[in-house]
Amino acid sequence: MTRIAQLLLVLGAAVLWVASRLTWVDVQSFDGLGQPKTSTLTGAQWSTALIPLALLVLAAAVAVLAVRGWLLRILAVLMAAASAAMAYLAITLWVVVDIAPRAADLAEVRVADLTGTTRHFTGAVLTLVAAVLALVGAVLLMRSAVKGSAAAGRYAAPSARRATAVKQDEQGEPMSERMLWDALDEGHDPTDRDTKGR
């Protein structure tokens, strides 16, 4: 499961990098002196966070090799947040009604000379795909961290298991069959609740 999550994160970083290289907005302008001019804005120019996010996701894919437990859970939450940021950057290209002022500023064109803007959605769609890949990777990392914690408890030292069983027995908490046997090994009768108050 961890390996699949790593693969998804690497793919997400690659897709995000491709999206950052594609044209997101064309800016048409005419200053009244020369020929009309068209400037292109790539994803990296339109949303400067795309490349840092791609590097973050790639670094997380590598970091998975070195972290376990709570650190892996924190990494999963970080990837979920990065996924949300990617989705936000992509969706804004659709939902922002007037991109002309920002496009003119990024293309270094005076708003008075601006004659039109054209949106290209391929890069935004790829950014959404990268967001989905990162989110699925984050979910798999979280599941892997939870399963890893359960496995660590299963393979705990016998003395640690017995101590846990005795503690749960004394607190009256429900115990698994294995914990019942561990309590018996410690000399406690987990079925005798009447003696607890004596």
Stockholm file with secondary structure:
# STOCKHOLM 1.0

chainA/1-198         MTRIAQLLLVLGAAVLWVASRLTWVDVQSFDGLGQPKTSTLTGAQWSTALIPLALLVLAAAVAVLAVRGWLLRILAVLMAAASAAMAYLAITLWVVVDIAPRAADLAEVRVADLTGTTRHFTGAVLTLVAAVLALVGAVLLMRSAVKGSAAAGRYAAPSARRATAVKQDEQGEPMSERMLWDALDEGHDPTDRDTKGR
#=GR chainA/1-198 SS CHHHHHHHHHHHHHHHHHHHHSEEEEEEECCSSSCCEEEEEEHHHHCTTHHHHHHHHHHHHHHTTTCCHHHHHHHHHHHHHHHHHHHHHHHHHHHCSCCHHHHHHHTTCCGGGEEEEEECCHHHHHHHHHHHHHHHHHHHHHHHHHHHHHHHHHTSCHHHHHHHHHHHHHHTCCCCHHHHHHHHHTTCCTTCCGGGGC
#=GC SS_cons         CHHHHHHHHHHHHHHHHHHHHSEEEEEEECCSSSCCEEEEEEHHHHCTTHHHHHHHHHHHHHHTTTCCHHHHHHHHHHHHHHHHHHHHHHHHHHHCSCCHHHHHHHTTCCGGGEEEEEECCHHHHHHHHHHHHHHHHHHHHHHHHHHHHHHHHHTSCHHHHHHHHHHHHHHTCCCCHHHHHHHHHTTCCTTCCGGGGC
//
